Amino acid sequence: MNLLIAPWLPFRRRDGSQEYLPVTAMVDPEIIDLALPREDFQGAAYQFLIGLLQTAMAPEDKEEWVRLYQTPPSIDELREVLEKWQPAFELDSDGPAFMQDFDLLAEEKNTDIAALLIDSPGAATVKNNTDHFVKAGRVERLCPDCAALALFTLQINAPSGGKGYRTGLRGGGPLTTLIMPVDTGCTLWQRLWLNVLDTDGWNYDAPSNSDPRVFPWLGQTKVSDKGQGTFPEEMHPLHPYWAMPRRIRLNIRSSACRCDLCGRNSEKTASSLRARNYGFNYDGPWIHPLTPYRRDPKKPEQLPYSRKAQADGLGYRYWEALTIKDEEEKGFLPAWVVLDYAKKCDTAEEMDVDLPTVASLWVFGYDMDNMKPRCWYGAHMPLLALSDEARALAHMWLRQMIDLTDSSARLLQNQVKEAWFSRPKDAKGDMSYIGASLWETTEQVFYQLLMELGELLTGGTPPQRFPAEIAAHWYRTVTRQATTQFDAFALSGPAEQLDMKQITKARNTFQKQLHRGKEAKAFRKTGRLDDSGQPQSAGEKQGETA
């Protein structure tokens, strides 16, 4: 089975129907999306196709990128482009096989195929009978299509897996950020091509279809039994798209099965695999173009680290870190493909091509606790392609909006504890859900106002001060929602257990600090608001400076 020829990916057509087709279907104008049976597979399939395009037909500059965005190759033209890469994409082979160790690992014992799935319970979990929510035995047979994607998903997300089982190049369970069109009717080609980078300024030799520095499964694995590292200078710059930390060989046999993931009948079955530890041990300053990073501004000598999903989800508190570069103060390093989008929009405008300055950022990844996946998170948030001047203003204003929510959420959580407990400092348990409720209930308004700010900053002469109407809207939203959440939580217990005197005292303190805290005062000053959160009159504004 060759992954560049076989009809192994499910595509969604414009009419809503789904069909398994070869990868060349990505340029069909009637294909608008992929349709994988799992969210982690959906994200992985996107990365597979993006990596394939980046490797096989990366544009030389942004002008060529814009032309191909407008006019993709035909299916026949793409088939011709991909033909020379076919040897690197054989899945079931006694020789080099896609994302599998060069060695056949014949002496290794067979392991259940479910080991490919990150969310499958481990041996210790099954032995201790703690597989409460994700049961062992639910996946015993896979069709080759699902096996291929499960293998790729594991390799690009690989968490720590025991002694010598290496994590992925981006660390275990990294976040991925992909740019998506806001228009849901856009073609799959447009969705994919938005995440392909031109090679201008990205200095590397044209990749070869037999180069193990690009495709590590084409050569001997660099064994890391003594901690040997694999560094960027040893590999091709395209290697991050095809990194392979795990040593695995699939057992695919000619036996009919009904796939436990996609539910289709298959003439071949993957029911087990062989694995060995001490594979590629990625070390050094690796950067993946689709992943955001962060560095410690106080320790510039340290390498940046990839961002991971957190237990509090992917709300707008992380919007700034994922979209705006701030290396000096916060250490934020958005993904390369995100930072490149504004430049693509500039080039498109020069070429009189309509490329929306407002896009959608698709963020996803596993929240991992070492080998244990706690949750899969996925979210969509706006991405604005702004000029340098407009970006600086948006950065300043939006950080103030986020800071207001952050301080209000912390105050909400602390004062609810004051309302609940006579000795709140001694209260046990995770109560972060209280503060999280404010982030959740204000998210829709934040993105709405973000879009309004984006329109102001891209239309004509941008305002030089925080628009008072938007500031007032946000201030009222946060303070009212915080009060609503406080009342809901404080009065949520049984009536006979409520201490109304304690609750009233906590509420009075909450209201006072909510409006008189440092962040609230700073926000009202920036937005030129009075103490109630209303825009000041002309007389009150007179004499103020920006």
N, C-alpha and C positions, 0 to 999 in steps of 0.2 A: 504494500500500500504506500503510494507516494502522496505526500500531503499537498503537492502542487498540481496533482492531476485528479485525484479521487474526489468524488462529491461528498465530503466529510463534514462540512459546516452547514448548519441550518440558517438560511437567510429569510428575512421577512420582506415580502413585496408590498408595493404601495396599496394594493387592494386588501391587505391584511393576511393573505395566505402565506404559508411557510413551505420551504422546499430545501432539501439538502443538495448543495451544488458545489462545484470546484471553487477554489479561491478566486478564480478569474471573474466570478459573478459580481465581485465588489465594484466593478465599473459599469454594471448594468444600471441604466437610469431608473428602472422600475424597482430596484432593490434599495430599501431605505434603512435597513438595520440588520443586525444579527439576532438570532432567537435561540440562545442556548438554554438548557434546562436548569442551570444554576447561575446565581449572580457572580460567583467568583470565576466561573467558566466564561461568562459574558465579558467580564473585564479582561481576562486572559486572552480570549479570542481577538479582541480589539488590539491588544498589545502584539499578538502574533502577526496580524495583518499589517500593523504600523511598522513593526520591525522588518517585515518582508519588503515593504515599499521603501523603507529607509535604506535597506541593503541593496535592493535590485535596481531602483530607479530614483535615487535622491536627486533633486534638481541642483544645477550648478549655482544658481543665484535666485533671488526672490522674484525676478521678472519671469524666469522659467517656472517658478513655483505658481505664480498667479496664472500663467497661461494653462498649466495643467489643472489647476483648480477649476478653471472655466471649461476646459475641453479635455476630459480624461481620455486615455487610450481606449480603443475598442477592446472587446473581449479577445479577439484574435491577436491584436497588437500586444496586449498584456501577456497572453499565452506565449508569444514569441520571446518577450523579455524574460519571462520566468523559466523558459526551457533550460537554459544553461545551469540553473540553480537546482534542478531536480535531484542530482546525486546526493545533495546534502539533506534531503528531506524524505528519505526512505524510512518508514516506521518499523517494518518487520523484516529484518535482514540479519544474516549471520556475520555480515561485515559491519561497517559503520551504520548506525541507526540513530534517527533523530532523538536528540536529548538523552541518549543512552551511552553508557560507558563503552569505550573502545574495546576493552576486554569483555569477553562473553560472560565472565563471572560464573562459569559453569560449576565450580566447586561450592558455590553458596547455596544454602537451603532456600526453598521456595517460601515466599511470604504472601499472605492474602493480598489480592489486588486492592482491597480497601485502604491499604497503607499509602496509596497515592493521594487520598483525600485528606486534606489538612484537618478537617473536622471529625475524622474518624477517631473513636476512642482507642487509646493505646493499650498495650498488653496489661500494664499495671491497673488501668481503669477497669478493664474487663475482669481481671482476677479479683479485684476488690468489690466487684458488683456495684460500681458507682457510675455506670453508664446510664444515668437516669433519663437524659433528654435526647441523646444521640446514641441509639442502641447499636451494639456490635451485631454483625450478621446482616445488616440491611443492604449491603453492597457486596455481592459475591462474584458477579459476572459483569463484565463490561464489553461492549462492542469496541472494535479498534478505534472508531471515531472518538468515543468518550475517553478511552484509555489514552489516546494521544493528547487530548486537551487536559486531562487530569495530570498527566506527566508534566506538561508545560506549565500548568498552574502551580504545581508543587515546586518546580525548579525556580520560577521567578519570585515566589513568595516564601521559599523554604525557611521555616523556623528552626531553632535548634532541635535536634532529633536524637539526642543521646551522645555517648562518647564517640567523637570522630565524625559524626554526621553533621556536615557543615551547613551554616546558614547561607542565605542567598547573598548575591553581590550587594544588594541594598540593605542587608540585614533582614532579620526574620519579620515577615508581615509588614512590608513597607506600604506607605500610601502611594497611590498613583493618581496623577491629575491629568485629565484629558480635556481638550477643548472641543466643545460641541456647538453646533449651530443652535440658535434659539428656535428657529423654524423647524418644527417637527417633521415637515414634509421634505426636508433636504435629503439628498441621496446618501447612501452609505459611503460612496467615494468622497463626498465633501466632508463627512464626519471623520474619515480616516486621514485624508490629505491635510486637514487643519493641524494634524499632529506630526507631520513630516517636516524635517528641517532641511534647508538648503545647505550645500557644502561650502559656500563662500565663508571663509573665516574659520571653518572647521577643517583643519589641515590633516588629511589622511590620504593614503594611497588607495586607489580603486580596489575594492575587495575582490578576492578570488573565490570561486565556488568550491575550492578544495583546501582553503586555508583554515587550519585548526585554531588559528588566533582569532578568527571570526566565529567559526562553528567548532567548539571544543570537542564534540563527539567524533570529529574526523581524525583525531590524533590521540596519542597516549595521554591519559590523565596525569596531571602533576600531583603525585601522591603527597599527602600532608601528614604522614604518620609521626613526623617529628616537628610538626607545627610549621612546615614550610609554607610561605605565603605566595599567593599569585597577585602580582602588582600590575597596574595599568600599562606600564611601559613594556611589559612582556606580551601584551595582547593588542589586537586591532581596536581602534576607537569604536567600532560597531559591536564589539564583544558584549557590552552590557545588555544588548537586546537578546542575546542568546546564551547568557551565562548559565553554567551547569554545575551547581555545587554538590549535587547528590550523584552517587554511583549506582545506577539502576539498569537492569535489563528486564524487559517485559517478556512474559511467556504468552505468546499468541498462537493458538492452535486452530486447526480447521475443524471446528465443532460448532454446530448451531446453538444459539442462545437467544434469550430475550434479555436485552440490556437492563440492568437494575437502575440505571440513571435516566436514559432517554425513553425506555420502554419499547424500542424498536427491535424487530427480529434481525439477527445477524448470522451470516454463515461462518464467521470466525469469532472466537471467544478469548478474552484476556481475563483469566481468573487468578493469576499469580504473577509474582515478579521475583527477581533475585537482586539483592542489594549488598553493598559493601561500604564500609566507612572510609574516612580519610581521603575524600575527593578534593576538588579545587578549594583552597582556603583563601578566599578573597581578602586582600589586605591592602592598605594604602589609600590614596585619594581617589577612589572610584566615584564617579558621578553618573547617574542614570538620567538621560534627558527628560524622562516622564515623571520624575519623582522630586518633591520638594525636600530641601535640606535645611539644617540650622547649624550655625557655629556659635561658640561662646565668644562674644565681643571682648571679654576680659582675658581670654586665652587664645589669641589669634594664631598661636603656634599649633594648636590642636586641629585635627581634621574635622570637617563638617560631618554631621551624622544625619542620616535620612529620617524624615518624620514618619511616625507610626500612628495608627489609629489609637484613640484613647477611650476609656470607659465612658466618658461623657459625650461620645458621639462626634459628629462633624458639623456642629452648628456654626453660626456666623462669628463666634468668638475667634475662630481660626481663619476667617476670610483674609484678613490682612497678611498673615504669615504665608498663605498659599498663593497670594496674588501680587504682593508688593515687596520689592527687594529693599531690605534695610539691614545691610551687613554691619554697619558701624554701631548702631544703638541696640537693636533687638537681635541681630544675627539671623534675620530671615533671608532665606535663599529659595525663592519659588523655583519650580521646575523650569529648565531651560526652554521647553516648548511654550510655557506660559509667558515668559519674558519676551519671547520672539514674536508673539502674536501682534503686538502693537506695530512692530516693524513691518510685518506682512500687510497690515492695514494701510500703513503709509505708502508702501509700494503700490498696492492696489489702487489707492486714490490717485497716485501719479499716473497710473495707466488707465484711469477712468473706468475702473472695475469696481462694482459694488461688493465690498466685503464688510459685513456689519461690524461696527465698532463696539457693539454689545453682543457678547457671546455667552455661552453657558460653560461653567467649569464642572466637570464630572469628577468627583473625588471618591475614591473607594480603597478599601483594604481591610485586612483582619486586625482586630485587637487581640494581640497575643500575650500570654503570660508564659514565657519560655516556650514549652512545647504545647501548651494548652490554648486553643482558640476560644476566646470568651465571646466574641461576636464578630459578625461581618457588617461593616458599615459602608453605606453608599449615600452620597448626597449630590445635589446639583445647586450651584450658586452662580450669581452673575459674574462675568468677567468684563471689565471695561478696558478698551484700547484707547489710552489717553496720551496726550503730549506730555513732555517732561514737566512743564509748568502745571498743567492740569493734574497730573499724577501727584505732584507734591501737595497740592491743595486737597485733593481727595484723600490722600494719606493722612494729612493732619486732621481733617474734619471727621473722617470715619474712625480714626483712632480715638478721638474724643467721644464719639457715640458709643464705641465698644467699651471704653473705660467707664462710662456712666453705667452701663449695664453691669459690668464686672463689680464695681463698688456696691451697687444696689443689690446684686445677688448675694454678695458676701454678708451685707447687712441683713437681708431677709433671712438667711440661714441662721445667723447668730441670734436674731431677735425671736425667731420661732422657737429656738431652743430655750430662750429666756422665758417664753410663754409656757412652754411645756414642763420645764424642770425647775425645781427649787435650787438645785445645784447643777446648772447647765455645763460647767466645765468638767464635771465628772460623768457626763452622759456618754454612753458607749454606742458604737455602731456607726455605719456610714450614712450620713445625712446629706450627702452632696446632691441628692435628688431634689432637695428643697430649692437650692440655688439654681439648679438646672431648669426648674420649672419656669423661671423668669426668662432664661435664654430661649426656651422653646416657645413661650407665648408671645415673644416680641420679634421672633425671627422673620415672619412674613412682612411686618411693617419695615424692618431694617432693610430688607431687600427692595421693597417698594421705594423707600426713600433713597437708597443707593442708586436705583435706576433714575430717579428724578435728578439727583446730583450729577449723574453721568450725562444726562441730556443738557443740563445747564453748562457743564464744563466742556462739552463738545459743540455747542451751538453758538457761533459768533464769538463775542468777547466774554470770556468766563468771569463770573463774579470773583472779587478778591477777598470777600468776607463770607463767612458761613451764612447762608440764607436764613433769615430769622424765622420764616414760616416753617421751614424744614426742621430747624432746631427746636422750635416750639412743639411741633408735632411729635418729635422724638422724645422730648423731655416729658410731655404729658403721657405718652405711651408707656414709657418705662416706669414712671412714678405711680401711675394708676394701676398698671399690671402688678407692680410690686406690692401695692396695698391690697389688691384683690387676692393675690397669692398668700399674703400674710394672714388675712382674715380666714381664708379657706383652710389653711394648715392649722392655725391656732385653735380653731373651733372644730377640728375634725375628730376629736376624741369623744367618748361617751359623756353625756351631759353631766352625770353625777361625779365625773372625775375632773371636770374643768374647774380651775381656780380662776374665777373671773377677775379677781383683784390683781393677780399675777399677770393675767393676759392683758388687762387694761394698761398696766404699768409698762409692759413690754411694747404694746402698740403705741403708746405715747412717745416712748423713746425712739421707736422705729420711725414714726412720722417726723419727729424733730430732726433726726440724723439724716433721713432720706433727703430732706430739702436743704439742710444746712451743712452737709458734709463737704469735704474739700472738692471732690469731683463734681458734685452737683453745682456748687458755687462757680467753679471754673467753667462748666458747661454753660451755665446761664450767662456768664460774662461774655464768652465767645459768641453765643447766639444773640446777645443783646436782649435778654429776657428779664422780666421782672421776677419777683419772688414766687409768683404763681405759675411761672412758665409761659407767660404771654409775651409777645414782642413788645418792646418798649415804645413809648410814643416818641414823636419827632423831638420833643423837648428833652426827653430823657436821653436820647441818643446824641444830642448836640454836644460837640466837644470831644467825643470819644475818638480814639485812634484805632486803626485796624489791629 
